[in-house]
Structure formats: structure tokens, C-alpha cells
């Protein structure tokens, strides 16, 4: 719903972020969105024009609406509203006890929160959604609306009163549920702390008696002292696999490791669209041989159109002794331009990505930041025939600092440790780039150090008996030669704390590089694996914010339910609210179907001769109309995927308050046109 | 423009309840022209389905007229501000069964934007006024007898001290004592200068309290006027007296006007309203059957 509102605020991960990065040719999507905005705008205009007297009276009318709301709460209470939180709690506590066994402490919070909050949202959406759909029809059936309607109350106040009352009932229930959740989690936390205390004491005793090689787990100590009920505030850096880093250059240069799973990504944000030129990709790497070899070095290159990832070209190139290779992709017209079939106009198809891998084991390809390798020429550039593209210069460089990814395992990237058989082959390095650090927010210890927290998994290919050890190299981009290097034991899947001097927190970016020191030990890492902790927020405050997001969702479904029930009986109102909720949850799905062409399957014809038959044309037309109606309808529905109360709390991370505020603004923005529909339906309706 | 002295005026007011087909449409009221002066107790009579309740709902703006218009206290029917001056007692006591008497009146008082002190005072006063037993005031209305519920409904109609009170079957469900109390209350309202529109099947009640009335039949006015005029027998002269001796009684027929009897009352003989109503309805029905 509400194309304009779709632009409000950041969305959470996993809710359509990917769409924003993919280029889409101009399509009907734009016009549908405009159409939806115009419809909503007209609705609000009609509402303001017809209801301006009622709106003007709202000053005193709010107290009358609240009176209606109080009665609605009483009605909900009479409908055993009080039992809902109790039933919910009994179910969740039981489910929690059955499911949570065997989880480690941090996982316990995630499991409990998933169960408790999901069940809360589900139960309240159902209960209050049903109440919203029946409250007005029930007043009509019992004729209480006759008595109330004879009093000085407007239809707008009546509508608002119902929404306010049920929303208040939702607030009450959520408050009870929040307190019960907090109480339950407090008990769970006490038990976890007690268990952690016992475990830490055992580890310490074993270590003191030289029965254990590793010192007691600081993560366990942290849990025994602080528990797990915290909302952590922390800063993460952007993770990239740095390949092998040569610290001798300034700045340290990066090398792609041959024979590994590393992939180097160059991105060209924009190449000129034309059907005449043929771009030439000019590569130049610094080739470093770690093992004796005289073979020419080969690289595999793949060209990908980001707007259409299926449109690719692949090739294997051989580098000359100077590390150079030139590649001219085939069919440049179809690859580097998009022609609108309706207008014949040619568009730039958007970003183009060049992926490079090196299959040669023992070879490193140096590229630095992608712009100035030691040879002082561009690592990769596209050269154009300037006689055919007069508006562009001869060479186009990619975005600086190309990204490397490693082997991905279950969302995590894996970096390979030292090789047992080839000790001269360097291990891969994971690098975190902490940009724009607010030094005021980073706690500095008495020794002038700040703490880095690391949570990584270890994949032991060999040397299973050895404890994992990591080498950390940290420096500031302003002073790349001033580096702090240290080695530390790694607490697998638990927090490992690292103390770094605060002098690294300069004006530039903080770079933290990690590699495994034990041959055969590989590390699995992700963005959150390396974090700088900030003072934690209270768990209950974080829980409160999650509850607020649930409340926004509930208020919206209540408004939809009440609005639907103004015009139809409660069964149809329930159906309407349910359809609105389902379509609201399918917004991105339907949109992606359109964009990826999924719904065009309706038009699929095995035999093209059918296209000329009249009944095929009629059927095709009807299908087209229905599909577009679905699209328009989805655009007119509120996007329920926006609400994600679990995202932060299950990660024990503090939810930024701006998300709550933006969700509230967005909800209000959806409520207004929904109420407008309700008012316009109820305005001239007979109450008796 | 309606005169200031008129509480209600309708012009060609009609209401047709819609149906899917034209044959399913129900004409409830046809070209109603009604006038109720302020300070009057006005009776609205008619058999079932004659359009009494429809008229009341139209006056309150609960339903929309098909044609014509209605003015209440000088404003179009249904006007929000005008409803502040109106009290309405519906035919059945349509109250929230899950609230008690106090909560019910408190709710309606809130709709008139009364503050807390005003609400408390009004709730206590009108619950006393309608004679609801204090011991039941904290109980849910769902547990009340019909008479007790009726009293609460009556209290909510009077809560805002209205200038115009519209009562649809006010004595429905009340015992004889309760009926008498209602009648007395209506008389007191008249003394306080209030306008009362009374729709009732209890013809004796209407006869006792009404100043003017209309009788509706099939959505049209069949009879309208001052109660006194309507019930008079034009061709019969009636004389009544107290302390009349035997001798005087004999002479009265000859020299009533010259006699020395005290408190002599003369006037037209009256027919009972019930008889008038029955006769009218019987006449209409026989006319329809022919």
C-alpha cells in the first residue's frame, strides 16, 4: 500500500533490500505505484472534504471517542480478554520447556524470544482482528448503536472510538505479556547465570590444576556476571575477504590467492549504452609465485549484468609475464544495452560486474585497491573506441577497492588457514573495515585499551587436537605502518575478547585483519563476527521496543477490521481483513513475480499459432487484466512485511529507536487512508 | 424557517425501506407533515407498522429520509449539536449488558462531555429519579429485570437534562406502580417546560398526559389535533356537579343554569381514547377490506 509510504525509513534485512540494488528497466511498476498513490490521495482528499466539520470537532470529540473506546475495552474484557495472555503464557512456557533443551545460553534467549514474540503477534492479531471485525456488527445486531447514535457523537468519533478501544485493549494485553515475558526470562537468566558460574569455577579449577590447557572461558565469566538478558549495542565493520595481505607496501596491498575459493569482484556502475562500440577489458595484476612454477598464469573471468544475473559471459584468459591480459566480450549490443521494445529507446542496463578467480595453486595476484597496483597502472579498466563514443573518455575504471569473497558456508564465509603441505602458501585473511567510528561511544579501559569481541566458528580440517589460534593485525588507515599484531586462543562459537590500544581509533577507518595460525584450521566468519561493544541497553527496554512494533501491526489490523465491518457483516469483514493481511505480506513476493516474469507464465503458449485465435486473445486479455488487478490491489494494501519485531531481540542487539518511530509513522500513514475509507462508508449509513 | 416555539417540524417526510427488487421496497412513511410545539406533550399513536418508530428514528437522524425534511429544535434532523438537547428512550432498552447501571450512565454522560463531578452528580441523581434500587446499581445490566433495565434506559434519556424527550413505549415492561411513576414524571417534565414526544400503545397513559396527538396508519397521518378536541363528543352536552340534593337533581334537567348547585361543571361528553383509536383502526381496516 501507499507507494509514497514505501519510501519511509530503512527496512530491515531480508525485506527487499536486494531489490534496491538491482537495476530494473522502466516498466508498468512505476505507473501502478503512481496510480496507487493517486487513489490514496483522492481518498484522503474526499475524507477531508466530507469530514471537515467532524474533524474540526475532534478537539472535544476525542473524549467522546475515548468513551466509546472504554466501552469497547469492557466488551473485550467481557469476551474473556484477560484469558488471552494467560493462555498464551501457558502455551509459550510449555513450548519453551520442550524446545529449549540443549541450547547454549545465547541460543536460549533467541529460542524463547522467537516463541514468545511470534506467539504474541499471532494471538493478538487473531484475537483483536476478530474483535475489530465483530464489534460494530454486534452493536448493530444488539441495537446498542441506536441508543449511542442518538447522542451527540459523529460517525468519525464512533470509528475512532472503536479503533482506540481495541488498540488500548491491545496495549493492555501486550503490557501483561511483556511483564510475563520479562519475568519468565528473568528466571531463565538466573538459571543460566548459576550454570555459568558453576562452569567457570570448574574451568578455573582445571586450569589452576594444569588439567586444562586453555584459560577459563571469558565468555562464560561474562555470562556468569551479567547474564544473557541484555541488548547489546555494538559496532560492526564491513567484512571482506582480503586474500593475502602484504603489509610491506604502503598501504598494505592485497593479493588474490590462486587455487582457492576466493573470488574478486570488480564493479562498473555504469558503462555507456550504445550498439556501436566494443568494450575491451584490460587486466593487469602483479603475479607472485609462492611455489616454483614456469607455467603461464590463467585467470577465469565472468561478466555479469546485475539487472539480469542470468545474462553472463565467461572466459579463461592467460596472463602474459607482465601479468596483463585483454578480453573483448562477444555480442556487446545485447549485453551492454537494453532496448525498450515499445519505444525503441536504448537504455544503460545498469551495473556490470566482472568476477575473477585464479585456478593456479601457489600463485598470488596482487591488485591493491584495484586502481594502483605496484605497476602503477589500473588493475582493470575498460577501454573504449573514442571515435564511436565521443562523450566518454577512453578508459573507464571500476569502483575502487574491489571485494573478495571466500567460500560461503551457511551464510558465513570461510577463510583457509595455513597449508600443512605447503607452508609457504599464505593463509587467507578476513578483513573488517570499521568506518566512521564514534570514539565517544567506545569504552576505553584504564590501560588505554578498547575491547574487540570476536565470535567465530572453527572448521578443523586437520590438527583436531590443537586449540585454534588466531592472528589479529589491526591498523588505522591514516597510519597503516603503525600496526598492532597479536595472537590469541579462539573460544569456539563463544566470545573471545581482544584488547587493542585506543591509539588505533584515529580519524581514518580501523582495519582488523584475522587469519588462522594453526595449519588445517579454517575460520567461518561474517560481518558480526568482529564487533566493538558499546555499553549494553536493558533487555526490558529492547523488549518494549519489539512490543511497540507488534503494537503497530496490531493497530493496523484493527483499523482494517473496523473499516471493513462498517460496510459488511462480520464474516465478510474477517475475510477482507485476512485478505488484506495476506496480500500485505505478499507485497514483495508479487512484486518480484512481476519483475522476474513469474506471472507471465499465464501468457505462456506452447504453440505460437494459438496467439491469433480469437478466444486465445480474449483469454489472454482477461488474464492480463486479472494479473494487473492483483498487482494494483497489492499496491493498495499495507506492506506488513515491514514489521519485524524479532530481528534485533533474537540477536540480543538493541533495536534502534528510529525503527520504532518510523514504524509508528508508517502505521499512522496507513491508518489515515484506511480510516478515510471507513468514514466514507459509514458517513451516510443508517445506524438503526 | 421553523418558528422558535416549534420543537419539531417535518415537511413531506417520507421513508421507503429499500429492497433488491422494487416489489421488496417497503414504504414506511409517506409525506408526513408534523408540528410539535415546545412545552407540549405530544402523542404519536398508531398500530404496529404505522411508522411511529420510523418517524422517531428520522427525527434523531438514525436513518435517512427518502424525501422531505425534518427540523428538530430549528436544526436539520440528526444535527450533532442539536442532539445535545434531545433525550431518547428507545422502544426496547438497548443497553450494553456487560456494564452496570452506573457505568452505563457514566458512558452516556461522557458522550455529552460532562466532567467527572458532573457525571457523578448526574448519574446518582437520575438513578434516584427513576427509582432504581441502589442495591442493584453495581450489578451488570444483563442480570436486571425488564423493569430495572427500563429504568436505566429512562435515566440515560434524561441524563443531559434535555429540552426534547422522545419516548418510544416508555412504560413497556413496568409494573402499574412504575407506569404511574412514569406518568407523574412526564407531567413534571411538562411543568419544567420540556417537550415530550410519546409513542405508546398504552392509550390510557397517552390520554392522561398528552396535549396533542397524531394517529398514524400505514405511514400517513389519519388524525391529528389537541387531545381535548379529539375526544370531545360534539353533539352531547355534559353536566356534572357535587352536593346535589334529590330535589335539585330533579330540577337540574330543567333549570340547571338557574339552580343553586355549587361547583357546577358543564362541557362536552368525552369518548375514551381507546375507543377512538379502536374505531379509527377498525374503520381503516374495513375500508381496506372493501
Interface residues (C-beta under 8 A of the other chain):
Chain A: X57 X60 X63 X64 X66 X67 X70 X71 X74 X75 X77 X78 X142 X143 X144 X146 X147 X148 X149 X150 X151 X152 X153 X154 X684 X686 X687 X688
Chain B: X57 X60 X61 X62 X63 X64 X80 X81 X83 X84 X86 X88 X90 X92 X94 X95 X96 X97 X98 X99 X103 X107 X108 X110 X111 X112 X113 X153 X156
